Amino acid sequence: MSEGNESPAGSLLTIGNALTGARLLLLPLVIVGIATHRGHLAVVAMAAIVVTDLLDGRIARRLGQASEFGKTLDSTIDFVLIYSLFIAFYAAGRLATFQFAILYLAMLTILLLQLVVAGTGRGAALGRTALGKLTGALEYGYLLFLVAMEVLPGRPVLTAAGIAFFVVLALAIVLNSIECLVKLRRLT
């Protein structure tokens, strides 16, 4: 976010924030598509989520409506979206228990670190980790892969790609979680 493009604190209802919030309205459509084996519904809704995620910040900056609130809203909704969809995939039987446990470990350690940092009143930078952005990007990418698998035919090459993708993601999660726990130990 560009510091010179900050909007006044009172203007929360902006086009960028509306696009960000639209992701929460689209989330149930993805979940219903997963739960009811309507892969095309999940794919279309997820495509709309990706488009809103790509546009919200750009539009906010272009219109001079970028704000700390918008940035926080964006990351919070991304967090809710990512972990809600992992829960949906697990509940629908598309993730093994060990996979879900690793993904849930990421959620718990990130959330715990954020809560402790917020409780200390120190800067948000303390809640960031070296692999945080990479891990988040891998999680988002893995979700896109899982959603695409809802409509793609089961092929051995796709299964192998999914396994390889998950191994890389799991490694990033474990390393990021270790860093979160080290930071937590220092803060408490």
Backbone hydrogen bonds, N-H to C=O, Kabsch-Sander energy under -0.5 kcal/mol:
donor,donor_aa,acceptor,acceptor_aa,energy
5,N,2,S,-1.2
6,E,3,E,-1.0
7,S,66,A,-3.1
11,S,8,P,-1.7
12,L,10,G,-1.3
14,T,12,L,-1.4
18,A,14,T,-2.2
19,L,15,I,-2.3
20,T,16,G,-2.2
21,G,17,N,-2.8
22,A,18,A,-1.8
23,R,19,L,-0.7
23,R,20,T,-1.2
24,L,21,G,-1.1
25,L,21,G,-1.0
26,L,22,A,-1.8
27,L,23,R,-1.6
29,L,26,L,-0.8
30,V,26,L,-1.5
31,I,27,L,-2.2
32,V,28,P,-2.9
33,G,29,L,-2.3
34,I,30,V,-2.2
35,A,31,I,-3.1
36,T,32,V,-2.4
37,H,34,I,-1.0
38,R,33,G,-2.1
39,G,37,H,-0.7
41,L,38,R,-0.8
42,A,38,R,-1.7
43,V,39,G,-2.7
44,V,40,H,-2.6
45,A,41,L,-2.5
46,M,42,A,-2.4
47,A,43,V,-2.5
48,A,44,V,-2.0
49,I,45,A,-1.9
50,V,46,M,-2.5
51,V,47,A,-2.4
52,T,48,A,-2.4
53,D,49,I,-2.2
54,L,50,V,-2.2
55,L,51,V,-1.8
56,D,52,T,-2.4
59,I,55,L,-3.0
60,A,56,D,-2.2
61,R,57,G,-2.6
62,R,58,R,-2.6
63,L,59,I,-2.5
64,G,61,R,-1.1
65,Q,60,A,-3.3
66,A,5,N,-0.8
66,A,60,A,-0.9
71,K,67,S,-2.1
72,T,68,E,-2.7
73,L,69,F,-3.1
74,D,70,G,-2.5
75,S,71,K,-2.1
76,T,72,T,-2.5
77,I,73,L,-2.7
78,D,74,D,-2.3
79,F,75,S,-2.1
80,V,76,T,-2.5
81,L,77,I,-2.9
82,I,78,D,-2.9
83,Y,79,F,-2.2
84,S,80,V,-2.2
85,L,81,L,-2.3
86,F,82,I,-1.9
87,I,83,Y,-2.0
88,A,84,S,-2.3
89,F,85,L,-2.7
90,Y,86,F,-2.2
91,A,87,I,-3.0
92,A,88,A,-2.0
93,G,90,Y,-1.6
94,R,89,F,-2.9
95,L,89,F,-0.8
100,F,96,A,-2.5
101,A,97,T,-2.6
102,I,98,F,-1.8
103,L,99,Q,-2.4
104,Y,100,F,-2.9
105,L,101,A,-2.0
106,A,102,I,-1.7
107,M,103,L,-1.8
108,L,104,Y,-2.8
109,T,105,L,-2.5
110,I,106,A,-2.3
111,L,107,M,-2.6
112,L,108,L,-2.6
113,L,109,T,-2.2
114,Q,110,I,-2.5
115,L,111,L,-2.6
116,V,112,L,-2.5
117,V,113,L,-2.7
118,A,114,Q,-2.5
119,G,115,L,-2.1
120,T,116,V,-1.4
121,G,117,V,-0.9
121,G,118,A,-0.5
122,R,117,V,-0.9
126,L,123,G,-1.6
127,G,124,A,-1.8
128,R,125,A,-1.5
132,G,129,T,-1.0
135,T,131,L,-3.1
136,G,132,G,-2.6
137,A,133,K,-2.5
138,L,134,L,-2.6
139,E,135,T,-2.6
140,Y,136,G,-2.5
141,G,137,A,-2.6
142,Y,138,L,-2.7
143,L,139,E,-2.3
144,L,140,Y,-2.3
145,F,141,G,-2.2
146,L,142,Y,-2.8
147,V,143,L,-2.7
148,A,144,L,-2.5
149,M,145,F,-2.1
150,E,146,L,-0.5
150,E,147,V,-1.3
151,V,148,A,-1.7
152,L,148,A,-1.6
155,R,153,P,-0.7
159,T,155,R,-2.3
160,A,156,P,-2.6
161,A,157,V,-2.2
162,G,158,L,-2.5
163,I,159,T,-2.1
164,A,160,A,-2.6
165,F,161,A,-2.8
166,F,162,G,-2.3
167,V,163,I,-2.3
168,V,164,A,-2.1
169,L,165,F,-2.5
170,A,166,F,-3.3
171,L,167,V,-2.2
172,A,168,V,-2.2
173,I,169,L,-2.7
174,V,170,A,-2.7
175,L,171,L,-2.4
176,N,172,A,-2.7
177,S,173,I,-2.9
178,I,174,V,-2.2
179,E,175,L,-2.0
180,C,176,N,-2.4
181,L,177,S,-2.5
182,V,178,I,-2.4
183,K,179,E,-2.5
184,L,180,C,-2.6
185,R,181,L,-2.3
186,R,182,V,-1.9
187,L,183,K,-1.9
188,T,184,L,-1.6
